[in-house]
Amino acid sequence: MQQRWRWGGLLGCLLILGFWGTAEAQLKIGVVDLQAVLDNSIRGKAAKEQLRELGRKLQEEIQTKREFKEQREKELEKLRSEIRSQGLVLSEQARLAKEEEFRRQVRELKRFIADTNRFIEDALQEFREKEARETQRLIAEIRQVVQDLGKREGYSLILEGNETTAVVLYYGKAVDLTQKVIQLYDRASAKR
């Protein structure tokens, strides 16, 4: 009985493998590199350029704030030098007034620096969130194009992958649909 079960199990495995081999020959499989579509499609390039421009403006604003801070620091250093050099010449009241003005300007600069740091943190967070939202939106659109392509051209399976992705270990260049998806996505984008 046990011997019969072993032979039956072996026969079942061979039948399954034989069936799989037959089914595999009928599968139509494709591979799409979503990152390549994002990088090379018209809409993907436009979104990347918009983000690059937003990043450039953010860098300019940060640089302006940095220059203002440096200017204020120089002014404070000049005021400190004046207080030191004129401290003996100035009246007590004038010296105290200059020292109070110096402390007031230091407090203002500290507030400006704290506000600038919060601005930078918030702006970077907003930038990352915008980048993520835009990428998710584009990927959803691209996936729809891939699904439409798969249905229309009778693909059994379309995988997401590229030459360095561990998800896909091997695929022939003949099944790479990336360029076709870029063209279809560009055409679909042009119609909008």
C-alpha positions as CSV (number, residue, x, y, z in Angstrom):
1,M,0.0,0.0,0.0
2,Q,2.7,2.4,1.0
3,Q,4.7,1.5,-2.2
4,R,1.6,2.2,-4.3
5,W,1.2,5.6,-2.6
6,R,4.8,6.5,-3.4
7,W,4.3,5.5,-7.1
8,G,1.0,7.3,-7.2
9,G,2.6,10.5,-5.7
10,L,5.4,10.3,-8.2
11,L,3.0,9.8,-11.1
12,G,0.9,12.7,-9.8
13,C,4.0,15.0,-9.6
14,L,5.0,14.0,-13.2
15,L,1.5,14.7,-14.5
16,I,1.5,18.1,-12.8
17,L,4.9,18.9,-14.2
18,G,3.9,17.7,-17.6
19,F,0.7,19.8,-17.4
20,W,2.7,22.8,-16.1
21,G,5.1,22.5,-19.0
22,T,2.2,22.5,-21.5
23,A,0.5,25.5,-19.7
24,E,3.8,27.4,-19.5
25,A,4.2,27.2,-23.3
26,Q,0.8,29.0,-23.6
27,L,1.6,31.8,-21.2
28,K,2.3,35.3,-22.6
29,I,4.5,37.1,-20.1
30,G,5.8,40.6,-20.2
31,V,8.1,42.8,-18.0
32,V,7.8,46.5,-17.4
33,D,10.4,48.6,-15.6
34,L,8.1,51.2,-13.9
35,Q,11.1,53.4,-12.9
36,A,12.2,53.5,-16.6
37,V,8.6,54.5,-17.6
38,L,8.6,57.2,-14.9
39,D,12.1,58.5,-16.0
40,N,11.5,58.4,-19.8
41,S,7.8,59.1,-20.4
42,I,6.7,62.6,-21.2
43,R,4.5,63.0,-18.1
44,G,7.2,61.4,-15.9
45,K,9.8,63.8,-17.2
46,A,7.4,66.8,-16.8
47,A,6.7,65.8,-13.2
48,K,10.4,65.4,-12.5
49,E,11.1,68.8,-13.9
50,Q,8.3,70.4,-11.8
51,L,9.8,68.8,-8.7
52,R,13.3,69.9,-9.7
53,E,12.0,73.5,-10.2
54,L,10.3,73.4,-6.8
55,G,13.5,72.2,-5.2
56,R,15.5,74.9,-6.9
57,K,13.1,77.6,-5.6
58,L,13.3,76.1,-2.1
59,Q,17.1,76.1,-2.3
60,E,17.0,79.8,-3.4
61,E,14.8,80.7,-0.5
62,I,17.0,78.9,1.9
63,Q,20.1,80.6,0.5
64,T,18.4,84.0,0.9
65,K,17.7,83.2,4.5
66,R,21.2,82.0,5.0
67,E,22.6,85.2,3.5
68,F,20.3,87.3,5.7
69,K,21.5,85.4,8.8
70,E,25.2,85.9,7.9
71,Q,24.5,89.6,7.3
72,R,22.9,89.9,10.7
73,E,25.8,88.0,12.4
74,K,28.3,90.5,10.8
75,E,26.2,93.4,12.1
76,L,26.1,91.9,15.6
77,E,29.9,91.3,15.5
78,K,30.3,95.0,14.5
79,L,28.1,96.1,17.3
80,R,29.9,93.9,19.8
81,S,33.2,95.4,18.6
82,E,31.8,99.0,19.0
83,I,30.7,98.2,22.5
84,R,34.2,96.8,23.4
85,S,36.1,99.6,21.8
86,Q,33.8,102.5,22.9
87,G,32.9,101.0,26.3
88,L,35.3,103.2,28.2
89,V,34.4,106.4,26.2
90,L,30.6,106.0,26.4
91,S,28.6,107.1,29.3
92,E,27.1,104.4,31.5
93,Q,23.6,105.0,30.0
94,A,24.9,105.0,26.4
95,R,26.9,101.8,27.0
96,L,23.9,100.1,28.7
97,A,21.7,101.1,25.8
98,K,24.1,99.6,23.2
99,E,24.4,96.4,25.2
100,E,20.6,96.2,25.4
101,E,20.4,96.8,21.7
102,F,22.9,94.1,21.1
103,R,21.0,91.6,23.3
104,R,17.7,92.5,21.5
105,Q,19.3,91.9,18.1
106,V,20.8,88.6,19.3
107,R,17.3,87.4,20.5
108,E,15.8,88.5,17.1
109,L,18.5,86.5,15.3
110,K,17.9,83.5,17.4
111,R,14.2,83.7,16.7
112,F,15.0,84.1,13.0
113,I,17.3,81.0,13.0
114,A,14.7,78.9,14.8
115,D,12.0,80.1,12.4
116,T,14.2,79.3,9.4
117,N,15.0,75.9,10.8
118,R,11.3,75.1,11.2
119,F,10.7,76.5,7.7
120,I,13.4,74.2,6.2
121,E,12.0,71.2,8.0
122,D,8.4,71.9,7.0
123,A,9.4,72.7,3.4
124,L,11.5,69.5,3.0
125,Q,8.6,67.5,4.5
126,E,6.1,69.1,2.1
127,F,8.5,68.5,-0.8
128,R,8.9,64.8,0.1
129,E,5.2,64.4,0.5
130,K,4.5,66.1,-2.9
131,E,7.1,63.9,-4.5
132,A,5.5,60.8,-3.1
133,R,2.0,61.9,-4.0
134,E,3.1,62.7,-7.6
135,T,4.9,59.4,-7.9
136,Q,2.0,57.4,-6.6
137,R,-0.4,59.2,-9.0
138,L,1.9,58.5,-12.0
139,I,2.4,54.9,-11.1
140,A,-1.4,54.4,-10.8
141,E,-1.8,55.9,-14.3
142,I,1.0,53.7,-15.7
143,R,-0.5,50.6,-14.0
144,Q,-3.8,51.3,-15.7
145,V,-2.0,51.5,-19.1
146,V,-0.2,48.2,-18.3
147,Q,-3.5,46.6,-17.3
148,D,-5.2,47.8,-20.5
149,L,-2.2,46.6,-22.6
150,G,-2.3,43.2,-20.8
151,K,-6.0,42.7,-21.6
152,R,-5.8,44.0,-25.1
153,E,-2.8,41.9,-26.2
154,G,-3.7,38.8,-24.2
155,Y,-0.8,38.7,-21.7
156,S,-1.1,36.1,-19.0
157,L,1.4,37.9,-16.8
158,I,3.2,41.2,-16.8
159,L,5.8,41.6,-14.1
160,E,7.4,44.8,-12.7
161,G,11.1,44.5,-12.8
162,N,14.5,45.5,-14.3
163,E,17.9,44.0,-14.7
164,T,18.8,44.7,-11.0
165,T,15.6,43.8,-9.3
166,A,15.6,40.6,-7.4
167,V,11.9,40.0,-8.1
168,V,12.6,39.0,-11.7
169,L,15.6,36.8,-11.9
170,Y,15.6,36.4,-15.7
171,Y,13.6,37.5,-18.7
172,G,14.3,37.7,-22.3
173,K,14.4,41.1,-23.9
174,A,11.6,40.0,-26.2
175,V,9.1,40.3,-23.3
176,D,10.2,43.7,-22.1
177,L,7.3,46.0,-22.7
178,T,8.8,49.2,-21.2
179,Q,9.3,51.1,-24.5
180,K,5.8,50.1,-25.7
181,V,4.3,51.3,-22.3
182,I,6.2,54.6,-22.6
183,Q,4.8,55.2,-26.1
184,L,1.2,54.2,-25.0
185,Y,1.5,56.3,-21.8
186,D,2.7,59.3,-23.8
187,R,-0.1,58.9,-26.3
188,A,-2.7,58.6,-23.5
189,S,-1.2,61.6,-21.7
190,A,-1.3,63.7,-24.9
191,K,-5.1,63.0,-25.2
192,R,-5.7,64.5,-21.7
